[in-house]
Amino acid sequence: MSRLGIAQAAIAVLILPGMAAGAELIVDGRFEHGEDSFWAGDGVTLSRDGGQLCADVSAGGETWDRLVGLNGLKLEPGLHYRLALTTDAVRAVPARIQRGAEPWTTQGEFMIAGAPEPAPFSADFMATEADEAQLIFPLGGAEKPWRFCVDDVSLTEIAAPAAANRAKDGPAIRVNQLGYLTDGPKRATVISDARQAISFQLVDAGDAVVGEGTTRPSGFDPSAGVRTHVADFSAYAVPGDGYRLVSGDWSSDRFSISDDLYGRLTVDALSWFYPQRSGVKIRGDIAGKAYARPAGHIGVAPNEGDTSVGCLSGPAAKALYGDWSCSYRLDVSGGWYDAGDHGKYAVNGAISAAQLLATYERARSFGGAKSPALGDRLSRIPESGNGIPDLLDEARWELQFLLSMMVPDGEPLAGMVHHKIHDTEWTSPPMLPSEDPKARALHRPSTAATFDVAAVAAQASRLYAKDNPSFGKRLLSAARKAWVAANANPVLTAPKSDGNAGGGDYDDDDVSDELYWAATELFLTTGDAKYLEALRASPHWSGEVLHATGAFDWRNVAGFARLQLALYGEALPKADLAMIRRSVLTAGRDFLTRQAAEPFGQIYRPRNHRYDWGSNQLILQNIIVLSAAFDLSGDRAFLNGARESMDYLLGRNALAFSYITGYGARSPVNQHSRWYARQVDPSLPNPPVGSLAGGPNSTPVDAIAKQRLTGCAPQTCYVDDIEAYGSNEITINWNAPLVYVASFLTDAR
């Protein structure tokens, strides 16, 4: 959403009747007494005319080259404020409440729409810092000089919207509701306004006190909207079930202390993929009776099916792709349904399959011969027991689909990969895949999809070399062909549509990271110098690619490639390998530093504390960076950081909610899905155990969020509702890193 859209949404829904106003924080905001303290930067001249403040702004410059501001605003973290004013600006003007010194942290950001006559504006925000703030109007960038006038400028405290206080619901003491590893860190977060340390006790299943301590006050957490303390009981290392922390009348949920917490989660998270399979009957004796269903999209009415799919055509294709068309039809049955809809997307499928394969490769290289991830009975799938590791069996289901998405030889764009295949119109829950009545269509090939398939096919080829050599050779041949095709068509990007075309966009206009990933996997598999040359020519070769905002995802794959090079790049020249590995360890140390500042222990620091779509997955990817740092160094600080960050996903968070179905005292049951749709059709099941919800999302993209999460603190912008797809969807690229992390935590000791 644009900044203007965000500001308009704030005006529309944050200004609620009955909110109590606090003291006015802006002196002489009516400009009647000459006592205001507004200032102007270069290129701006201020005047007070007729009871208003006017800025004559010179032309040119960038937006932030012409400023009007007011310093010295004293805000209280966690309190909510309303900025109000009247203006006759002829153009849209940004306004920002930010820290009054570097790093200029934003606390509220708005866009004031232009109007031909004086018009009122107001918007609400929550303060996140105690440091003095400033109000800034950036006015530069106009083609000619112009005038900006304001009046009735006001900043007052208001009552918090109901959604803003969601972190105060539930137990005051937040724990990992699954439990803590015996030799690992054991910390909980306490929601309390107390400024002094609080005493707490650890009690066992019989309520006998077995440990005690005092909390460390951690101050206000802007992501949660509450003041916090951290309770550390890491010294206690006696395995058992039914533990809880208590402090006076407060009590946490019960939890275990154990040497093995994540083995079952590895199985459940991986088994989740079987019912996501397209083109095959799902057997109840394997997936569970509730999850049995007919094969979807195999051409049996009402499906048109995926066994013979043509390219998108007509006005929709023209609007998206211009003159592109194709005359062939492809059998693209199989693969995984991407998320809660019936679409299948090459870019997301590639990174998801790659992370399952990476789980296997990591176990083979670092997990030891007894790692469960190497096993042939790890997952609830039909292939279990066939002599091939279950991770390879499951990944193959998607790999075969990805290969089928390649443009055939002899056709224009031969070797390129179609970006996606999905319905031509949206459907909605409830709907089994076999009951989908909509036509299906292939979308234009993209450079990103082609590089991604080159990467995952090259990665897979070395892992199938022993168990299925013929498939391995087919994969490597496809990877090389895709590499050539993508380099021959470097700017065939996937566009962003209007969102009404029956499937997600997965748009991406920067494919430099996809090229870097493809070159990485092809080099790791073949050792060919031409791929090393491509790596060294990449802007990602020595650049910083591992960020605490989210180390990588489907759109930004350079971080994943960096870890692959660090873990398996022994064929690199020694200096190059040292540089790559050093970058991972440096990022890992940075992540640990950032984690230490988070009262809930998660490794995730989004910009301006705004949680992104799929925030839970981003936390998992950051954990994977720590896992790689541990595998490379053996430094247990990285291992313990990974363990503690997992606490957040399992209940030690602002909502005291485990985001993994079937794990913990409270977990999601209504994730967005067309066939796990019990909330709207009692004959259908809820999602299976091991399903990861997307997690808090600061941007309200669905109707449920817009209705129920207005004003939410970022960590609380989540609701367990089937229509809340912005925070509560299930997807293959959520669960794939969950498999990796659960497997790592099972292996690492």
C-alpha positions as MATLAB code, in Angstrom:
seq = 'MSRLGIAQAAIAVLILPGMAAGAELIVDGRFEHGEDSFWAGDGVTLSRDGGQLCADVSAGGETWDRLVGLNGLKLEPGLHYRLALTTDAVRAVPARIQRGAEPWTTQGEFMIAGAPEPAPFSADFMATEADEAQLIFPLGGAEKPWRFCVDDVSLTEIAAPAAANRAKDGPAIRVNQLGYLTDGPKRATVISDARQAISFQLVDAGDAVVGEGTTRPSGFDPSAGVRTHVADFSAYAVPGDGYRLVSGDWSSDRFSISDDLYGRLTVDALSWFYPQRSGVKIRGDIAGKAYARPAGHIGVAPNEGDTSVGCLSGPAAKALYGDWSCSYRLDVSGGWYDAGDHGKYAVNGAISAAQLLATYERARSFGGAKSPALGDRLSRIPESGNGIPDLLDEARWELQFLLSMMVPDGEPLAGMVHHKIHDTEWTSPPMLPSEDPKARALHRPSTAATFDVAAVAAQASRLYAKDNPSFGKRLLSAARKAWVAANANPVLTAPKSDGNAGGGDYDDDDVSDELYWAATELFLTTGDAKYLEALRASPHWSGEVLHATGAFDWRNVAGFARLQLALYGEALPKADLAMIRRSVLTAGRDFLTRQAAEPFGQIYRPRNHRYDWGSNQLILQNIIVLSAAFDLSGDRAFLNGARESMDYLLGRNALAFSYITGYGARSPVNQHSRWYARQVDPSLPNPPVGSLAGGPNSTPVDAIAKQRLTGCAPQTCYVDDIEAYGSNEITINWNAPLVYVASFLTDAR';
ca = [
       0.000    0.000    0.000;
       1.266    3.508   -0.760;
       2.013    5.963    2.006;
      -1.013    7.954    0.876;
      -3.170    4.851    1.174;
      -1.844    4.134    4.644;
      -2.520    7.700    5.753;
      -6.031    7.683    4.327;
      -6.727    4.372    6.041;
      -5.508    5.842    9.300;
      -7.822    8.826    8.921;
     -10.756    6.641    8.014;
     -10.562    4.138   10.808;
      -8.304    5.357   13.579;
     -10.307    8.436   14.522;
     -12.852    6.961   16.868;
     -15.517    8.845   18.823;
     -15.189    9.117   22.540;
     -11.386    9.097   22.691;
     -10.212   11.287   25.543;
      -7.874   14.102   24.568;
      -4.768   14.867   26.582;
      -2.767   18.063   27.019;
      -1.783   20.015   23.926;
       1.885   19.429   23.062;
       2.265   22.150   20.416;
       2.603   25.706   21.637;
       0.604   28.325   19.732;
      -0.430   25.941   16.994;
      -3.103   28.491   15.959;
      -0.328   31.043   15.266;
      -2.138   33.807   17.110;
       0.511   34.960   19.602;
       3.838   34.631   17.797;
       5.020   32.022   20.303;
       5.348   28.968   18.060;
       8.761   27.386   17.451;
       8.451   26.146   13.883;
      11.636   26.438   11.809;
      12.518   26.234    8.130;
      15.467   24.715    6.304;
      17.297   25.880    3.203;
      15.089   26.951    0.317;
      12.093   27.741    2.543;
      10.968   31.100    3.948;
       8.443   31.163    6.796;
       5.863   33.850    7.545;
       2.950   34.138    9.949;
       0.122   35.656    7.956;
      -3.442   36.049    9.130;
      -3.196   33.543   11.963;
      -1.515   30.813    9.956;
       1.987   29.606    9.192;
       3.005   29.824    5.552;
       6.109   28.428    3.884;
       7.298   29.828    0.560;
       9.176   26.893   -0.993;
      11.708   27.253   -3.789;
      11.600   24.901   -6.753;
      13.807   21.880   -7.258;
      15.705   19.558   -4.995;
      14.599   16.267   -3.554;
      11.671   15.903   -1.158;
      13.888   16.147    1.926;
      15.864   19.172    0.665;
      13.130   21.618    1.721;
      11.931   21.234    5.316;
       9.606   22.840    7.830;
       9.722   21.383   11.318;
       9.114   21.671   15.029;
      11.459   20.205   17.652;
      11.172   19.323   21.321;
       8.098   17.085   21.319;
       8.081   14.911   24.430;
       6.155   11.687   23.839;
       5.621    8.696   26.111;
       6.372    5.293   24.556;
       3.247    3.165   24.305;
       0.828    6.095   24.393;
      -1.266    7.078   21.406;
      -1.382   10.556   19.916;
      -3.363   12.488   17.319;
      -1.790   14.957   14.920;
      -4.348   17.417   13.531;
      -4.070   20.503   11.341;
      -5.733   22.485    8.591;
      -3.994   23.186    5.290;
      -4.683   24.539    1.836;
      -1.718   22.792    0.204;
      -2.134   22.549   -3.554;
      -0.149   19.289   -3.634;
       0.116   16.228   -1.402;
       2.511   16.830    1.493;
       4.162   14.182    3.676;
       4.297   14.630    7.438;
       6.409   12.667    9.852;
       6.836   12.352   13.606;
      10.396   11.160   14.121;
      13.247   11.113   16.582;
      14.825   14.562   16.771;
      18.359   13.279   16.136;
      20.049   10.431   14.299;
      18.929    7.809   13.419;
      15.716    9.840   12.946;
      13.507    6.860   13.829;
       9.976    7.278   12.473;
       7.099    7.060   14.950;
       4.304    8.241   12.690;
       4.262    8.864    8.936;
       1.363   10.355    6.999;
       0.435   11.891    3.657;
      -1.714   15.031    3.614;
      -3.759   15.173    0.426;
      -3.757   18.409   -1.563;
      -6.979   20.412   -1.660;
      -8.164   23.567   -3.480;
      -9.527   25.043   -0.224;
      -8.450   24.817    3.426;
      -9.209   21.284    4.646;
      -8.768   19.519    7.985;
      -6.377   16.600    8.394;
      -5.804   14.282   11.340;
      -4.125   10.942   11.932;
      -3.213    8.844   14.949;
      -0.060    6.985   15.896;
       1.604    5.250   18.818;
       4.815    6.686   20.253;
       7.665    4.204   20.335;
      10.571    6.153   21.844;
      11.159    8.347   24.886;
      13.709   10.562   23.105;
      12.530   14.010   22.061;
      10.689   13.922   18.757;
      10.121   16.403   15.964;
       7.346   17.107   13.484;
       8.670   17.402    9.922;
       7.054   18.489    6.656;
       9.346   17.578    3.659;
       8.379   20.010    0.887;
      11.047   19.747   -1.820;
      10.925   18.464   -5.374;
       8.423   20.896   -6.921;
       8.960   22.035  -10.513;
       8.227   25.651   -9.577;
       8.048   27.706   -6.382;
       4.946   27.142   -4.289;
       3.351   28.017   -0.943;
       2.339   25.680    1.884;
       0.182   27.075    4.722;
      -1.031   25.357    7.897;
      -3.213   26.352   10.822;
      -4.675   24.783   13.958;
      -1.704   22.430   14.336;
      -2.338   20.152   17.312;
      -0.717   17.121   18.912;
      -2.551   15.511   21.826;
      -2.620   12.208   23.633;
      -5.673   10.050   22.949;
      -7.010    6.795   24.313;
      -5.569    3.725   22.666;
      -7.739    1.892   20.132;
      -9.021   -1.431   21.446;
      -6.738   -3.418   19.145;
      -3.675   -1.628   20.480;
      -3.949   -3.322   23.862;
      -4.161   -6.909   22.615;
      -0.774   -7.778   24.125;
      -2.277   -7.359   27.591;
      -4.715  -10.221   26.990;
      -3.688  -13.708   28.101;
      -1.174  -14.738   30.733;
       1.204  -12.040   31.927;
       4.126  -14.477   31.679;
       4.829  -15.608   28.109;
       6.765  -18.831   27.543;
       7.622  -21.297   24.798;
       4.496  -23.386   25.249;
       6.158  -26.486   23.822;
       9.132  -26.234   26.127;
      12.841  -25.647   26.494;
      15.838  -27.817   25.696;
      17.618  -29.096   28.790;
      20.978  -27.552   27.920;
      19.602  -24.473   26.180;
      18.513  -20.970   27.158;
      15.264  -20.746   29.108;
      13.703  -17.305   29.136;
      10.198  -15.934   29.418;
       8.742  -12.478   28.855;
       6.588  -10.791   31.476;
       4.094   -8.086   30.547;
       4.263   -5.515   33.346;
       4.442   -1.747   33.813;
       6.667   -2.207   36.871;
       9.917   -0.255   36.632;
      11.699   -2.487   39.173;
      12.636   -6.171   38.962;
       9.929   -8.698   39.823;
      10.482  -11.949   41.690;
       9.332  -15.196   40.081;
       9.346  -18.911   40.834;
       9.648  -22.007   38.659;
       7.246  -24.720   39.804;
       6.967  -28.330   38.636;
       3.925  -30.372   37.659;
       3.075  -30.842   41.326;
       3.403  -27.087   41.950;
       6.499  -27.511   44.093;
       8.923  -24.601   43.788;
      12.094  -25.844   42.082;
      13.704  -22.521   41.206;
      13.368  -18.801   41.653;
      14.795  -15.535   40.412;
      14.096  -11.913   39.544;
      13.246  -10.421   36.202;
      15.285   -7.973   34.172;
      13.173   -4.911   33.288;
      13.360   -4.549   29.501;
      11.378   -1.366   28.988;
       8.800   -0.565   26.387;
       8.650   -2.823   23.329;
       7.271   -0.796   20.404;
       6.533   -3.928   18.400;
       4.221   -5.196   21.159;
       2.994   -1.894   22.574;
       3.685   -2.894   26.199;
       6.368   -2.660   28.873;
       8.212   -5.893   29.456;
      10.523   -7.858   31.716;
      12.609  -10.946   30.939;
      12.716  -13.891   33.330;
      15.785  -16.100   32.894;
      15.774  -19.603   34.380;
      18.414  -21.135   32.092;
      20.318  -22.609   35.032;
      17.543  -25.130   35.722;
      18.177  -28.273   33.658;
      16.016  -31.084   35.041;
      13.884  -32.726   32.316;
      10.179  -32.978   32.976;
       6.678  -31.942   31.927;
       4.148  -29.560   33.414;
       6.498  -26.807   34.525;
       5.274  -23.217   34.808;
       6.524  -19.833   35.982;
       4.592  -17.941   38.641;
       4.840  -14.489   40.169;
       2.215  -13.595   42.725;
      -1.133  -14.176   41.017;
       0.491  -14.471   37.602;
       1.190  -17.812   35.966;
       2.534  -18.921   32.637;
       1.244  -21.763   30.504;
       2.725  -25.145   31.332;
       5.740  -26.348   29.375;
       8.294  -29.141   29.222;
      12.039  -29.273   29.687;
      13.476  -31.994   27.478;
      16.480  -33.200   25.500;
      14.271  -33.670   22.414;
      11.547  -31.148   21.676;
      11.610  -30.796   17.916;
      11.698  -34.328   16.509;
       7.921  -34.614   16.269;
       7.672  -31.125   14.798;
      10.084  -32.113   12.013;
       7.774  -34.993   11.116;
       4.577  -32.943   11.283;
       5.968  -29.937    9.393;
       7.224  -32.177    6.577;
       4.096  -34.342    6.521;
       2.116  -31.133    5.950;
       3.276  -31.148    2.305;
       1.545  -34.398    1.337;
      -2.029  -33.022    1.596;
      -0.834  -29.987   -0.399;
      -0.100  -32.206   -3.393;
      -1.959  -31.491   -6.589;
      -2.965  -34.095   -9.123;
      -3.169  -37.069   -6.768;
      -5.708  -38.610   -4.416;
      -4.836  -37.926   -0.788;
      -5.103  -41.132    1.204;
      -6.791  -40.998    4.591;
      -4.789  -43.952    5.902;
      -1.651  -41.836    5.459;
      -2.704  -38.220    6.008;
      -5.488  -38.994    8.450;
      -9.134  -39.760    7.705;
     -10.191  -36.101    7.898;
      -7.698  -35.152    5.192;
      -8.632  -37.754    2.567;
      -9.795  -36.133   -0.663;
     -10.049  -36.849   -4.386;
      -7.276  -35.828   -6.734;
      -7.530  -32.198   -7.785;
      -7.043  -30.689  -11.226;
      -6.733  -33.876  -13.247;
      -9.413  -33.000  -15.811;
     -12.376  -34.645  -14.075;
     -15.468  -32.414  -14.040;
     -15.935  -29.776  -12.834;
     -12.163  -29.279  -13.201;
     -10.691  -28.452  -16.552;
      -7.553  -29.786  -14.938;
      -3.819  -29.272  -15.312;
      -3.089  -32.130  -17.725;
      -3.432  -29.878  -20.779;
      -3.171  -26.172  -20.018;
      -2.805  -23.371  -22.539;
      -1.441  -19.890  -22.091;
      -3.452  -16.972  -20.777;
      -5.112  -15.176  -23.674;
      -7.551  -12.402  -24.443;
      -7.748   -8.983  -22.789;
      -6.256  -10.228  -19.495;
      -3.126  -11.470  -21.250;
      -2.897   -8.336  -23.374;
      -3.081   -6.094  -20.294;
      -0.338   -8.012  -18.496;
       1.972   -9.191  -21.259;
       1.307   -7.184  -24.399;
       1.694   -9.261  -27.548;
       2.946  -12.435  -25.847;
       1.056  -15.651  -26.596;
       1.713  -19.334  -27.126;
       0.107  -22.068  -29.219;
       1.188  -25.125  -27.203;
      -0.431  -26.777  -24.207;
       1.442  -28.342  -21.290;
       0.774  -31.102  -18.794;
       1.574  -29.281  -15.555;
      -0.261  -31.599  -13.205;
       1.350  -32.453   -9.911;
       3.355  -30.189   -7.665;
       2.131  -28.543   -4.490;
      -0.720  -26.116   -4.169;
       1.106  -22.988   -3.157;
      -1.018  -21.807   -0.254;
      -4.697  -21.635    0.629;
      -5.703  -21.354   -3.022;
      -5.249  -23.713   -5.975;
      -2.450  -21.808   -7.709;
       1.053  -23.124   -8.384;
       3.911  -20.655   -8.700;
       7.388  -21.493   -9.971;
       9.328  -18.944   -7.910;
       7.720  -19.942   -4.626;
       7.816  -23.623   -5.470;
      11.521  -23.417   -6.249;
      12.594  -21.825   -2.953;
      10.299  -24.162   -1.004;
      11.659  -27.304   -2.651;
      15.168  -25.913   -2.232;
      14.709  -25.541    1.512;
      13.514  -29.132    1.858;
      16.534  -30.227   -0.150;
      18.739  -27.998    2.001;
      17.343  -29.726    5.090;
      18.550  -33.028    3.694;
      21.923  -31.656    2.552;
      22.562  -30.011    5.909;
      21.732  -33.233    7.742;
      24.041  -35.189    5.440;
      26.927  -32.762    5.970;
      26.467  -31.644    9.571;
      23.766  -33.729   11.239;
      25.590  -37.015   11.590;
      24.736  -40.449   10.256;
      21.831  -40.807   12.690;
      20.079  -37.578   11.719;
      16.351  -38.311   11.293;
      16.352  -36.042    8.233;
      18.265  -38.728    6.330;
      15.589  -41.292    7.032;
      13.182  -43.113    4.767;
      10.345  -43.078    7.331;
      10.444  -39.471    8.393;
       7.175  -38.352    6.851;
       3.594  -39.530    6.399;
       3.742  -40.046    2.615;
       2.990  -42.979    0.277;
       6.676  -43.285   -0.670;
       7.836  -43.833    2.897;
       9.849  -47.053    3.081;
      10.863  -47.083   -0.593;
      14.575  -46.869    0.157;
      14.883  -43.147   -0.649;
      14.931  -40.462    2.062;
      11.493  -38.960    2.546;
      12.785  -35.419    2.102;
      13.946  -36.333   -1.401;
      10.657  -38.067   -2.153;
       8.623  -35.026   -1.141;
      10.840  -32.528   -2.958;
      10.677  -34.646   -6.114;
       6.907  -34.130   -6.285;
       7.490  -30.412   -6.758;
      10.612  -30.741   -8.906;
       8.791  -32.782  -11.522;
       6.132  -30.085  -11.726;
       8.738  -27.337  -12.068;
      10.397  -29.163  -14.960;
       7.023  -29.469  -16.672;
       6.658  -25.665  -16.614;
       9.550  -25.214  -19.083;
       8.785  -23.969  -22.584;
       9.271  -26.887  -25.013;
      12.117  -27.045  -27.512;
      11.331  -25.451  -30.855;
       9.025  -22.822  -29.346;
       9.808  -19.140  -28.803;
      11.442  -18.750  -25.360;
      12.377  -22.456  -25.307;
      13.973  -23.373  -21.979;
      12.324  -20.523  -20.096;
       9.960  -21.404  -17.242;
       6.352  -20.273  -17.009;
       5.978  -18.039  -13.990;
       2.768  -19.616  -12.710;
      -0.394  -21.565  -13.440;
      -3.690  -20.881  -11.712;
      -7.381  -20.155  -12.174;
      -8.416  -17.309  -14.448;
     -10.808  -16.082  -11.750;
     -10.607  -16.121   -7.964;
     -12.461  -18.719   -5.954;
     -13.111  -18.581   -2.216;
     -13.369  -21.035    0.700;
     -14.739  -23.632    1.015;
     -13.665  -25.513   -2.105;
     -11.883  -28.819   -2.493;
      -9.321  -28.838   -5.316;
     -11.391  -31.429   -7.158;
     -14.397  -29.068   -7.119;
     -12.651  -26.026   -8.591;
     -14.762  -25.105  -11.662;
     -12.574  -22.340  -13.052;
     -10.501  -22.437  -16.210;
      -6.725  -22.670  -15.709;
      -4.011  -20.849  -17.631;
      -0.237  -20.643  -17.905;
       1.266  -17.203  -17.434;
       4.178  -15.842  -19.407;
       7.623  -17.237  -18.611;
       9.795  -15.027  -16.441;
      13.523  -14.612  -15.978;
      13.119  -14.977  -12.207;
      11.261  -18.277  -12.483;
      13.797  -19.604  -14.990;
      16.825  -18.757  -12.849;
      15.056  -20.170   -9.780;
      14.340  -23.474  -11.513;
      17.928  -23.569  -12.798;
      19.065  -23.162   -9.193;
      16.870  -25.750   -7.530;
      17.346  -28.255  -10.360;
      21.137  -27.925  -10.075;
      20.944  -28.259   -6.295;
      18.704  -31.321   -6.566;
      20.849  -32.991   -9.228;
      23.774  -33.494   -6.830;
      21.482  -34.779   -4.067;
      19.708  -37.355   -6.263;
      22.957  -38.553   -7.850;
      23.157  -41.570   -5.532;
      19.501  -42.499   -4.964;
      18.131  -41.696   -8.424;
      20.983  -40.986  -10.864;
      18.793  -40.819  -13.977;
      16.603  -38.161  -12.384;
      19.730  -36.345  -11.237;
      21.073  -36.203  -14.788;
      17.706  -34.947  -16.076;
      17.731  -32.219  -13.458;
      21.231  -31.041  -14.322;
      20.413  -30.938  -18.023;
      17.323  -28.841  -17.257;
      19.326  -26.543  -15.000;
      21.878  -25.842  -17.719;
      19.176  -25.237  -20.303;
      17.327  -22.843  -17.977;
      20.567  -20.979  -17.225;
      21.182  -20.357  -20.929;
      17.572  -19.346  -21.567;
      17.408  -16.926  -18.634;
      20.652  -15.230  -19.632;
      19.302  -14.883  -23.168;
      16.127  -13.232  -21.804;
      17.392  -11.193  -18.840;
      14.532   -8.697  -18.524;
      11.418  -10.827  -18.870;
      10.067   -9.748  -15.508;
       6.828  -10.773  -13.862;
       4.429   -7.809  -13.675;
       2.128   -6.816  -10.863;
      -1.526   -7.133  -11.846;
      -4.650   -5.601  -10.357;
      -5.024   -8.665   -8.138;
      -8.173   -9.876   -9.883;
      -6.653  -12.508  -12.155;
      -7.349  -15.592  -10.027;
      -3.931  -15.919   -8.450;
      -1.109  -14.095   -6.727;
       1.365  -12.059   -8.740;
       4.785  -12.967   -7.316;
       6.083   -9.949   -9.193;
       9.799   -9.206   -9.136;
      11.681   -6.615  -11.197;
      15.180   -7.416   -9.913;
      16.560  -10.789  -10.973;
      20.186  -10.205   -9.993;
      19.679  -12.305   -6.866;
      18.051  -15.144   -8.826;
      21.029  -15.186  -11.200;
      23.367  -15.288   -8.182;
      21.471  -18.247   -6.734;
      21.447  -20.143  -10.036;
      25.178  -19.566  -10.510;
      25.753  -20.715   -6.922;
      24.009  -24.053   -7.299;
      25.426  -24.752  -10.744;
      28.931  -24.058   -9.460;
      28.436  -26.195   -6.344;
      27.227  -29.070   -8.503;
      29.569  -28.817  -11.486;
      32.603  -26.793  -10.353;
      32.532  -25.134  -13.782;
      34.576  -21.919  -13.803;
      32.029  -20.032  -15.896;
      29.589  -20.126  -13.000;
      32.252  -18.831  -10.631;
      32.860  -15.978  -13.063;
      29.149  -15.170  -12.963;
      29.229  -15.223   -9.168;
      32.153  -12.834   -8.990;
      30.424  -10.479  -11.434;
      27.295  -10.375   -9.273;
      26.572   -7.362   -7.021;
      25.758   -9.955   -4.344;
      29.184  -11.625   -4.443;
      30.713   -9.567   -1.663;
      27.738   -7.377   -0.810;
      25.796   -7.553    2.427;
      22.808   -9.811    1.795;
      21.846  -11.146    5.241;
      19.655   -8.626    7.029;
      17.702   -8.884   10.294;
      14.642   -7.530    8.493;
      14.510  -10.978    6.880;
      17.565  -12.769    5.566;
      15.822  -14.089    2.463;
      12.478  -15.059    0.966;
      11.077  -16.030   -2.434;
      11.702  -12.573   -3.888;
      15.142  -12.082   -2.339;
      17.130  -15.298   -2.659;
      20.678  -13.940   -2.436;
      20.825  -14.711    1.288;
      19.923  -18.344    0.704;
      22.592  -18.598   -1.995;
      25.153  -17.067    0.372;
      24.457  -19.763    2.969;
      24.706  -22.488    0.338;
      28.123  -21.200   -0.752;
      29.292  -20.925    2.846;
      28.176  -24.422    3.814;
      29.099  -26.382    0.673;
      31.584  -24.218   -1.243;
      34.743  -26.197   -0.560;
      35.558  -26.022   -4.285;
      35.840  -22.224   -4.081;
      39.312  -20.715   -3.919;
      40.337  -20.496   -0.279;
      40.253  -16.698   -0.100;
      36.771  -16.608   -1.617;
      35.444  -19.269    0.715;
      36.929  -17.471    3.710;
      35.248  -14.231    2.640;
      31.884  -15.937    2.185;
      32.039  -17.756    5.495;
      33.217  -14.655    7.311;
      30.144  -12.785    6.033;
      27.840  -15.427    7.495;
      29.552  -15.338   10.883;
      29.458  -11.535   10.877;
      25.745  -11.571   10.102;
      25.183  -14.172   12.806;
      26.909  -12.019   15.422;
      24.859   -9.021   14.319;
      21.694  -11.088   14.657;
      22.651  -12.089   18.192;
      23.229   -8.450   19.121;
      19.821   -7.507   17.790;
      18.198  -10.484   19.485;
      19.574   -9.383   22.861;
      17.572   -6.156   22.539;
      14.280   -7.970   21.872;
      12.239   -8.646   25.033;
      10.517  -11.602   23.330;
      13.799  -13.102   22.133;
      13.034  -13.256   18.402;
      15.600  -12.468   15.711;
      13.625  -10.007   13.638;
      14.014   -6.253   13.443;
      11.807   -4.846   10.657;
      12.096   -1.237    9.614;
      10.131    1.101   11.871;
       8.921   -1.990   13.754;
       6.362   -2.716   11.011;
       5.892   -6.467   10.739;
       5.900   -7.800    7.193;
       3.599  -10.254    5.450;
       4.932  -13.672    6.443;
       6.818  -12.352    9.470;
       6.933  -15.829   11.038;
       8.704  -17.179    7.968;
      11.196  -14.327    8.081;
      12.015  -15.210   11.680;
      12.645  -18.796   10.594;
      14.972  -17.683    7.799;
      16.926  -15.591   10.303;
      17.187  -18.643   12.546;
      18.624  -20.521    9.558;
      21.391  -17.915    9.314;
      22.297  -18.692   12.927;
      22.150  -22.405   12.209;
      24.648  -21.959    9.373;
      26.903  -19.871   11.618;
      26.811  -22.664   14.205;
      27.512  -25.379   11.635;
      30.498  -23.404   10.355;
      31.958  -22.401   13.706;
      30.643  -24.700   16.422;
      30.024  -21.582   18.535;
      27.126  -22.463   20.849;
      26.077  -18.823   21.084;
      24.650  -19.239   17.580;
      22.890  -22.468   18.544;
      21.371  -20.920   21.654;
      20.279  -17.872   19.685;
      18.456  -20.144   17.239;
      16.821  -22.014   20.086;
      15.645  -18.837   21.795;
      14.245  -17.270   18.633;
      12.066  -20.360   18.206;
      10.431  -19.488   21.539;
       8.608  -16.611   19.822;
       6.870  -18.894   17.314;
       5.743  -21.225   20.082;
       4.086  -18.724   22.384;
       6.628  -16.321   23.832;
       5.177  -13.381   21.963;
       2.836  -10.446   22.387;
      -0.269  -12.601   21.858;
       0.871  -15.562   23.998;
      -0.025  -17.673   20.972;
       1.789  -20.554   19.303;
       1.693  -20.071   15.546;
       2.092  -23.789   14.778;
      -1.126  -25.805   14.709;
      -1.278  -28.470   17.399;
       1.684  -27.145   19.368;
       1.245  -25.274   22.634;
      -1.705  -24.236   24.754;
      -3.220  -22.025   22.032;
      -2.507  -22.434   18.331;
      -4.227  -21.559   15.030;
      -7.033  -23.705   13.651;
      -8.553  -21.392   11.043;
      -5.712  -20.568    8.667;
      -6.746  -19.328    5.247;
      -7.415  -22.328    3.017;
     -10.070  -23.494    0.605;
     -10.027  -27.107    1.778;
      -8.976  -26.806    5.432;
     -12.111  -24.754    5.869;
     -13.981  -26.085    8.903;
     -14.716  -22.533   10.051;
     -17.085  -22.088    7.082;
     -17.979  -25.747    6.361;
     -18.162  -28.173    9.326;
     -17.731  -31.135    6.968;
     -14.168  -30.033    6.182;
     -11.173  -30.298    8.510;
      -9.037  -27.648   10.148;
      -5.415  -27.479    8.978;
      -3.276  -30.444   10.081;
      -0.817  -30.337   12.955;
       2.432  -28.692   11.971;
       0.785  -25.934    9.884;
       2.562  -22.600   10.337;
       0.487  -19.418   10.182;
       2.016  -16.463    8.360;
       2.049  -14.296   11.464;
       1.557  -10.628   12.351;
       1.298   -8.250    9.406;
       1.284   -4.496   10.041;
      -0.370   -3.769    6.686;
      -4.121   -4.546    6.738;
      -4.618   -6.275    3.385;
      -7.791   -8.236    4.110;
     -11.232   -7.225    5.367;
     -10.785   -8.989    8.718;
      -7.631   -7.020    9.499;
      -9.265   -3.754    8.468;
     -12.245   -4.471   10.735;
     -10.559   -5.971   13.782;
      -6.918   -4.905   13.877;
      -7.092   -1.147   13.500;
      -4.361    0.486   15.547;
      -2.733   -2.829   16.452;
       0.808   -2.883   17.771;
       2.862   -4.649   15.068;
       3.371   -7.911   16.943;
      -0.379   -8.139   17.599;
      -1.580   -7.602   14.007;
      -2.798  -11.169   13.697;
      -6.130  -12.940   13.965;
      -6.956  -16.640   13.611;
      -9.683  -16.329   10.986;
     -10.011  -18.100    7.650;
     -10.516  -14.807    5.813;
      -7.466  -13.157    7.403;
      -5.163  -14.192    4.585;
      -2.782  -11.308    5.253;
      -1.669  -12.807    8.574;
      -3.165  -16.301    8.736;
      -2.479  -18.053    5.458;
      -0.561  -21.310    5.190;
       1.946  -21.689    2.359;
       4.674  -24.014    1.162;
       7.331  -21.363    1.753;
       6.198  -20.943    5.373;
       6.442  -24.653    6.175;
       9.659  -25.423    4.276;
      11.901  -23.348    6.571;
       9.972  -24.731    9.553;
      11.099  -28.207    8.456;
      14.697  -26.985    8.185;
      14.742  -25.311   11.600;
      12.993  -28.178   13.401;
      15.452  -30.636   11.853;
      18.429  -28.468   12.801;
      17.237  -28.130   16.401;
      16.752  -31.901   16.547;
      20.278  -32.598   15.292;
      22.308  -29.844   16.948;
      23.723  -30.573   20.377;
];
